[in-house]
Amino acid sequence: MTRLLATVEMVLLNDTLMGWVDTLLLCLGLTLTAASAIPALQSLRGSREERA
């Protein structure tokens, strides 16, 4: 019984750890997307101001 509880605890800990890793990777991906999209959006805004 103790071995079963240890296995269940390890699985839950592993799932929690994977959840944190997934969250961190998602945040990193969103940060990189924003970092690459913001300069492109600023250049579009700049070209619009030049036309006006």
Contacts in CASP RR format, 6 or more apart in sequence:
PFRMAT RR
TARGET T0000
AUTHOR 0000-0000-0000
METHOD contacts of the structure
MODEL  1
MTRLLATVEMVLLNDTLMGWVDTLLLCLGLTLTAASAIPALQSLRGSREE
RA
END
